[in-house]
Amino acid sequence: MNAVIKVGGKQYYVTEGSEIFVEKINANEGDEISFDQVLMVDGKVGSPYLTDVTVLGEVLKNGKNKKITVFKYKSKDRSNRKKQGHRQPYTKIKITKIG
């Protein structure tokens, strides 16, 4: 089965057994999570969400992504160079059941 779910303001295309990286969720490793905001299952589209359909997943890992560099620069103005970094926290989830 295929489904499209909404987590943290983003949409993810998932199948049973797939692993996805979503924004950090308050859950520990090994916890079961159910997603109720299901937008589509096997071509059947909800308006906006499907009822009586849930997607179950298991939390595999909580962590942080690689550091990205944010660089701000104004041409011909050497005093306003800025370099910052950011590591976005994530949660890795394995989809176990769609139904």
Phi and psi in radians as a Rosetta constraint file:
Dihedral C 1 N 2 CA 2 C 2 CIRCULARHARMONIC -2.052 0.35
Dihedral N 2 CA 2 C 2 N 3 CIRCULARHARMONIC 2.600 0.35
Dihedral C 2 N 3 CA 3 C 3 CIRCULARHARMONIC -2.646 0.35
Dihedral N 3 CA 3 C 3 N 4 CIRCULARHARMONIC 2.761 0.35
Dihedral C 3 N 4 CA 4 C 4 CIRCULARHARMONIC -2.089 0.35
Dihedral N 4 CA 4 C 4 N 5 CIRCULARHARMONIC 2.127 0.35
Dihedral C 4 N 5 CA 5 C 5 CIRCULARHARMONIC -2.062 0.35
Dihedral N 5 CA 5 C 5 N 6 CIRCULARHARMONIC 2.775 0.35
Dihedral C 5 N 6 CA 6 C 6 CIRCULARHARMONIC -2.009 0.35
Dihedral N 6 CA 6 C 6 N 7 CIRCULARHARMONIC 2.111 0.35
Dihedral C 6 N 7 CA 7 C 7 CIRCULARHARMONIC -2.371 0.35
Dihedral N 7 CA 7 C 7 N 8 CIRCULARHARMONIC 2.147 0.35
Dihedral C 7 N 8 CA 8 C 8 CIRCULARHARMONIC 1.096 0.35
Dihedral N 8 CA 8 C 8 N 9 CIRCULARHARMONIC 0.579 0.35
Dihedral C 8 N 9 CA 9 C 9 CIRCULARHARMONIC 1.420 0.35
Dihedral N 9 CA 9 C 9 N 10 CIRCULARHARMONIC 0.049 0.35
Dihedral C 9 N 10 CA 10 C 10 CIRCULARHARMONIC -2.116 0.35
Dihedral N 10 CA 10 C 10 N 11 CIRCULARHARMONIC 2.695 0.35
Dihedral C 10 N 11 CA 11 C 11 CIRCULARHARMONIC -1.851 0.35
Dihedral N 11 CA 11 C 11 N 12 CIRCULARHARMONIC 2.432 0.35
Dihedral C 11 N 12 CA 12 C 12 CIRCULARHARMONIC -2.248 0.35
Dihedral N 12 CA 12 C 12 N 13 CIRCULARHARMONIC 2.346 0.35
Dihedral C 12 N 13 CA 13 C 13 CIRCULARHARMONIC -1.587 0.35
Dihedral N 13 CA 13 C 13 N 14 CIRCULARHARMONIC 2.070 0.35
Dihedral C 13 N 14 CA 14 C 14 CIRCULARHARMONIC -2.230 0.35
Dihedral N 14 CA 14 C 14 N 15 CIRCULARHARMONIC 2.686 0.35
Dihedral C 14 N 15 CA 15 C 15 CIRCULARHARMONIC -2.267 0.35
Dihedral N 15 CA 15 C 15 N 16 CIRCULARHARMONIC 2.915 0.35
Dihedral C 15 N 16 CA 16 C 16 CIRCULARHARMONIC -1.168 0.35
Dihedral N 16 CA 16 C 16 N 17 CIRCULARHARMONIC 2.272 0.35
Dihedral C 16 N 17 CA 17 C 17 CIRCULARHARMONIC 1.613 0.35
Dihedral N 17 CA 17 C 17 N 18 CIRCULARHARMONIC -0.111 0.35
Dihedral C 17 N 18 CA 18 C 18 CIRCULARHARMONIC -1.427 0.35
Dihedral N 18 CA 18 C 18 N 19 CIRCULARHARMONIC 2.719 0.35
Dihedral C 18 N 19 CA 19 C 19 CIRCULARHARMONIC -2.024 0.35
Dihedral N 19 CA 19 C 19 N 20 CIRCULARHARMONIC 2.306 0.35
Dihedral C 19 N 20 CA 20 C 20 CIRCULARHARMONIC -2.217 0.35
Dihedral N 20 CA 20 C 20 N 21 CIRCULARHARMONIC 2.677 0.35
Dihedral C 20 N 21 CA 21 C 21 CIRCULARHARMONIC -1.870 0.35
Dihedral N 21 CA 21 C 21 N 22 CIRCULARHARMONIC 2.084 0.35
Dihedral C 21 N 22 CA 22 C 22 CIRCULARHARMONIC -2.105 0.35
Dihedral N 22 CA 22 C 22 N 23 CIRCULARHARMONIC 2.965 0.35
Dihedral C 22 N 23 CA 23 C 23 CIRCULARHARMONIC -1.113 0.35
Dihedral N 23 CA 23 C 23 N 24 CIRCULARHARMONIC 2.722 0.35
Dihedral C 23 N 24 CA 24 C 24 CIRCULARHARMONIC -0.945 0.35
Dihedral N 24 CA 24 C 24 N 25 CIRCULARHARMONIC 2.280 0.35
Dihedral C 24 N 25 CA 25 C 25 CIRCULARHARMONIC -2.021 0.35
Dihedral N 25 CA 25 C 25 N 26 CIRCULARHARMONIC 2.484 0.35
Dihedral C 25 N 26 CA 26 C 26 CIRCULARHARMONIC -1.338 0.35
Dihedral N 26 CA 26 C 26 N 27 CIRCULARHARMONIC 1.438 0.35
Dihedral C 26 N 27 CA 27 C 27 CIRCULARHARMONIC -2.650 0.35
Dihedral N 27 CA 27 C 27 N 28 CIRCULARHARMONIC 2.617 0.35
Dihedral C 27 N 28 CA 28 C 28 CIRCULARHARMONIC -1.576 0.35
Dihedral N 28 CA 28 C 28 N 29 CIRCULARHARMONIC 2.878 0.35
Dihedral C 28 N 29 CA 29 C 29 CIRCULARHARMONIC -1.134 0.35
Dihedral N 29 CA 29 C 29 N 30 CIRCULARHARMONIC 2.354 0.35
Dihedral C 29 N 30 CA 30 C 30 CIRCULARHARMONIC 1.624 0.35
Dihedral N 30 CA 30 C 30 N 31 CIRCULARHARMONIC -0.136 0.35
Dihedral C 30 N 31 CA 31 C 31 CIRCULARHARMONIC -1.297 0.35
Dihedral N 31 CA 31 C 31 N 32 CIRCULARHARMONIC 2.621 0.35
Dihedral C 31 N 32 CA 32 C 32 CIRCULARHARMONIC -1.611 0.35
Dihedral N 32 CA 32 C 32 N 33 CIRCULARHARMONIC 2.392 0.35
Dihedral C 32 N 33 CA 33 C 33 CIRCULARHARMONIC -2.218 0.35
Dihedral N 33 CA 33 C 33 N 34 CIRCULARHARMONIC 2.448 0.35
Dihedral C 33 N 34 CA 34 C 34 CIRCULARHARMONIC -2.028 0.35
Dihedral N 34 CA 34 C 34 N 35 CIRCULARHARMONIC 2.410 0.35
Dihedral C 34 N 35 CA 35 C 35 CIRCULARHARMONIC -1.892 0.35
Dihedral N 35 CA 35 C 35 N 36 CIRCULARHARMONIC 2.100 0.35
Dihedral C 35 N 36 CA 36 C 36 CIRCULARHARMONIC -1.683 0.35
Dihedral N 36 CA 36 C 36 N 37 CIRCULARHARMONIC -0.328 0.35
Dihedral C 36 N 37 CA 37 C 37 CIRCULARHARMONIC -1.527 0.35
Dihedral N 37 CA 37 C 37 N 38 CIRCULARHARMONIC 1.413 0.35
Dihedral C 37 N 38 CA 38 C 38 CIRCULARHARMONIC -1.788 0.35
Dihedral N 38 CA 38 C 38 N 39 CIRCULARHARMONIC 2.112 0.35
Dihedral C 38 N 39 CA 39 C 39 CIRCULARHARMONIC -1.572 0.35
Dihedral N 39 CA 39 C 39 N 40 CIRCULARHARMONIC -0.572 0.35
Dihedral C 39 N 40 CA 40 C 40 CIRCULARHARMONIC -2.696 0.35
Dihedral N 40 CA 40 C 40 N 41 CIRCULARHARMONIC 2.474 0.35
Dihedral C 40 N 41 CA 41 C 41 CIRCULARHARMONIC -2.384 0.35
Dihedral N 41 CA 41 C 41 N 42 CIRCULARHARMONIC 2.066 0.35
Dihedral C 41 N 42 CA 42 C 42 CIRCULARHARMONIC 0.847 0.35
Dihedral N 42 CA 42 C 42 N 43 CIRCULARHARMONIC 0.778 0.35
Dihedral C 42 N 43 CA 43 C 43 CIRCULARHARMONIC 1.523 0.35
Dihedral N 43 CA 43 C 43 N 44 CIRCULARHARMONIC -0.175 0.35
Dihedral C 43 N 44 CA 44 C 44 CIRCULARHARMONIC -1.524 0.35
Dihedral N 44 CA 44 C 44 N 45 CIRCULARHARMONIC 2.090 0.35
Dihedral C 44 N 45 CA 45 C 45 CIRCULARHARMONIC -1.839 0.35
Dihedral N 45 CA 45 C 45 N 46 CIRCULARHARMONIC 2.383 0.35
Dihedral C 45 N 46 CA 46 C 46 CIRCULARHARMONIC -1.618 0.35
Dihedral N 46 CA 46 C 46 N 47 CIRCULARHARMONIC 2.996 0.35
Dihedral C 46 N 47 CA 47 C 47 CIRCULARHARMONIC -2.346 0.35
Dihedral N 47 CA 47 C 47 N 48 CIRCULARHARMONIC 1.560 0.35
Dihedral C 47 N 48 CA 48 C 48 CIRCULARHARMONIC -1.477 0.35
Dihedral N 48 CA 48 C 48 N 49 CIRCULARHARMONIC -0.405 0.35
Dihedral C 48 N 49 CA 49 C 49 CIRCULARHARMONIC -2.104 0.35
Dihedral N 49 CA 49 C 49 N 50 CIRCULARHARMONIC 2.685 0.35
Dihedral C 49 N 50 CA 50 C 50 CIRCULARHARMONIC -1.431 0.35
Dihedral N 50 CA 50 C 50 N 51 CIRCULARHARMONIC 2.461 0.35
Dihedral C 50 N 51 CA 51 C 51 CIRCULARHARMONIC -1.683 0.35
Dihedral N 51 CA 51 C 51 N 52 CIRCULARHARMONIC 2.770 0.35
Dihedral C 51 N 52 CA 52 C 52 CIRCULARHARMONIC 1.103 0.35
Dihedral N 52 CA 52 C 52 N 53 CIRCULARHARMONIC 0.363 0.35
Dihedral C 52 N 53 CA 53 C 53 CIRCULARHARMONIC -2.250 0.35
Dihedral N 53 CA 53 C 53 N 54 CIRCULARHARMONIC 2.264 0.35
Dihedral C 53 N 54 CA 54 C 54 CIRCULARHARMONIC -2.306 0.35
Dihedral N 54 CA 54 C 54 N 55 CIRCULARHARMONIC 2.663 0.35
Dihedral C 54 N 55 CA 55 C 55 CIRCULARHARMONIC -2.025 0.35
Dihedral N 55 CA 55 C 55 N 56 CIRCULARHARMONIC 2.194 0.35
Dihedral C 55 N 56 CA 56 C 56 CIRCULARHARMONIC -1.779 0.35
Dihedral N 56 CA 56 C 56 N 57 CIRCULARHARMONIC 2.492 0.35
Dihedral C 56 N 57 CA 57 C 57 CIRCULARHARMONIC -2.533 0.35
Dihedral N 57 CA 57 C 57 N 58 CIRCULARHARMONIC 2.872 0.35
Dihedral C 57 N 58 CA 58 C 58 CIRCULARHARMONIC -2.139 0.35
Dihedral N 58 CA 58 C 58 N 59 CIRCULARHARMONIC 2.332 0.35
Dihedral C 58 N 59 CA 59 C 59 CIRCULARHARMONIC -1.330 0.35
Dihedral N 59 CA 59 C 59 N 60 CIRCULARHARMONIC 2.106 0.35
Dihedral C 59 N 60 CA 60 C 60 CIRCULARHARMONIC -1.624 0.35
Dihedral N 60 CA 60 C 60 N 61 CIRCULARHARMONIC -0.702 0.35
Dihedral C 60 N 61 CA 61 C 61 CIRCULARHARMONIC -2.783 0.35
Dihedral N 61 CA 61 C 61 N 62 CIRCULARHARMONIC 2.515 0.35
Dihedral C 61 N 62 CA 62 C 62 CIRCULARHARMONIC -1.980 0.35
Dihedral N 62 CA 62 C 62 N 63 CIRCULARHARMONIC 2.381 0.35
Dihedral C 62 N 63 CA 63 C 63 CIRCULARHARMONIC -2.916 0.35
Dihedral N 63 CA 63 C 63 N 64 CIRCULARHARMONIC -2.868 0.35
Dihedral C 63 N 64 CA 64 C 64 CIRCULARHARMONIC -2.216 0.35
Dihedral N 64 CA 64 C 64 N 65 CIRCULARHARMONIC 2.514 0.35
Dihedral C 64 N 65 CA 65 C 65 CIRCULARHARMONIC -1.288 0.35
Dihedral N 65 CA 65 C 65 N 66 CIRCULARHARMONIC 3.084 0.35
Dihedral C 65 N 66 CA 66 C 66 CIRCULARHARMONIC -1.149 0.35
Dihedral N 66 CA 66 C 66 N 67 CIRCULARHARMONIC 2.700 0.35
Dihedral C 66 N 67 CA 67 C 67 CIRCULARHARMONIC -1.288 0.35
Dihedral N 67 CA 67 C 67 N 68 CIRCULARHARMONIC 2.317 0.35
Dihedral C 67 N 68 CA 68 C 68 CIRCULARHARMONIC -1.846 0.35
Dihedral N 68 CA 68 C 68 N 69 CIRCULARHARMONIC 2.670 0.35
Dihedral C 68 N 69 CA 69 C 69 CIRCULARHARMONIC -1.852 0.35
Dihedral N 69 CA 69 C 69 N 70 CIRCULARHARMONIC 2.224 0.35
Dihedral C 69 N 70 CA 70 C 70 CIRCULARHARMONIC -1.847 0.35
Dihedral N 70 CA 70 C 70 N 71 CIRCULARHARMONIC 2.041 0.35
Dihedral C 70 N 71 CA 71 C 71 CIRCULARHARMONIC -2.118 0.35
Dihedral N 71 CA 71 C 71 N 72 CIRCULARHARMONIC 2.096 0.35
Dihedral C 71 N 72 CA 72 C 72 CIRCULARHARMONIC -1.911 0.35
Dihedral N 72 CA 72 C 72 N 73 CIRCULARHARMONIC 2.332 0.35
Dihedral C 72 N 73 CA 73 C 73 CIRCULARHARMONIC -2.583 0.35
Dihedral N 73 CA 73 C 73 N 74 CIRCULARHARMONIC 2.378 0.35
Dihedral C 73 N 74 CA 74 C 74 CIRCULARHARMONIC -1.971 0.35
Dihedral N 74 CA 74 C 74 N 75 CIRCULARHARMONIC 2.242 0.35
Dihedral C 74 N 75 CA 75 C 75 CIRCULARHARMONIC -1.171 0.35
Dihedral N 75 CA 75 C 75 N 76 CIRCULARHARMONIC 2.529 0.35
Dihedral C 75 N 76 CA 76 C 76 CIRCULARHARMONIC 1.077 0.35
Dihedral N 76 CA 76 C 76 N 77 CIRCULARHARMONIC 0.363 0.35
Dihedral C 76 N 77 CA 77 C 77 CIRCULARHARMONIC -2.439 0.35
Dihedral N 77 CA 77 C 77 N 78 CIRCULARHARMONIC 1.617 0.35
Dihedral C 77 N 78 CA 78 C 78 CIRCULARHARMONIC -1.313 0.35
Dihedral N 78 CA 78 C 78 N 79 CIRCULARHARMONIC -0.218 0.35
Dihedral C 78 N 79 CA 79 C 79 CIRCULARHARMONIC -1.478 0.35
Dihedral N 79 CA 79 C 79 N 80 CIRCULARHARMONIC -0.195 0.35
Dihedral C 79 N 80 CA 80 C 80 CIRCULARHARMONIC -1.910 0.35
Dihedral N 80 CA 80 C 80 N 81 CIRCULARHARMONIC 0.666 0.35
Dihedral C 80 N 81 CA 81 C 81 CIRCULARHARMONIC -1.458 0.35
Dihedral N 81 CA 81 C 81 N 82 CIRCULARHARMONIC 2.315 0.35
Dihedral C 81 N 82 CA 82 C 82 CIRCULARHARMONIC -2.335 0.35
Dihedral N 82 CA 82 C 82 N 83 CIRCULARHARMONIC 2.374 0.35
Dihedral C 82 N 83 CA 83 C 83 CIRCULARHARMONIC -2.315 0.35
Dihedral N 83 CA 83 C 83 N 84 CIRCULARHARMONIC 2.100 0.35
Dihedral C 83 N 84 CA 84 C 84 CIRCULARHARMONIC -2.265 0.35
Dihedral N 84 CA 84 C 84 N 85 CIRCULARHARMONIC 2.847 0.35
Dihedral C 84 N 85 CA 85 C 85 CIRCULARHARMONIC -2.288 0.35
Dihedral N 85 CA 85 C 85 N 86 CIRCULARHARMONIC 2.854 0.35
Dihedral C 85 N 86 CA 86 C 86 CIRCULARHARMONIC -2.724 0.35
Dihedral N 86 CA 86 C 86 N 87 CIRCULARHARMONIC 2.372 0.35
Dihedral C 86 N 87 CA 87 C 87 CIRCULARHARMONIC -2.096 0.35
Dihedral N 87 CA 87 C 87 N 88 CIRCULARHARMONIC 2.005 0.35
Dihedral C 87 N 88 CA 88 C 88 CIRCULARHARMONIC -1.458 0.35
Dihedral N 88 CA 88 C 88 N 89 CIRCULARHARMONIC 2.192 0.35
Dihedral C 88 N 89 CA 89 C 89 CIRCULARHARMONIC -1.267 0.35
Dihedral N 89 CA 89 C 89 N 90 CIRCULARHARMONIC 2.574 0.35
Dihedral C 89 N 90 CA 90 C 90 CIRCULARHARMONIC -2.444 0.35
Dihedral N 90 CA 90 C 90 N 91 CIRCULARHARMONIC 2.928 0.35
Dihedral C 90 N 91 CA 91 C 91 CIRCULARHARMONIC -2.268 0.35
Dihedral N 91 CA 91 C 91 N 92 CIRCULARHARMONIC 2.232 0.35
Dihedral C 91 N 92 CA 92 C 92 CIRCULARHARMONIC -1.661 0.35
Dihedral N 92 CA 92 C 92 N 93 CIRCULARHARMONIC 2.200 0.35
Dihedral C 92 N 93 CA 93 C 93 CIRCULARHARMONIC -2.179 0.35
Dihedral N 93 CA 93 C 93 N 94 CIRCULARHARMONIC 2.374 0.35
Dihedral C 93 N 94 CA 94 C 94 CIRCULARHARMONIC -1.820 0.35
Dihedral N 94 CA 94 C 94 N 95 CIRCULARHARMONIC 2.195 0.35
Dihedral C 94 N 95 CA 95 C 95 CIRCULARHARMONIC -1.401 0.35
Dihedral N 95 CA 95 C 95 N 96 CIRCULARHARMONIC 2.143 0.35
Dihedral C 95 N 96 CA 96 C 96 CIRCULARHARMONIC -1.781 0.35
Dihedral N 96 CA 96 C 96 N 97 CIRCULARHARMONIC -0.614 0.35
Dihedral C 96 N 97 CA 97 C 97 CIRCULARHARMONIC -2.633 0.35
Dihedral N 97 CA 97 C 97 N 98 CIRCULARHARMONIC 2.439 0.35
Dihedral C 97 N 98 CA 98 C 98 CIRCULARHARMONIC -2.131 0.35
Dihedral N 98 CA 98 C 98 N 99 CIRCULARHARMONIC 2.113 0.35
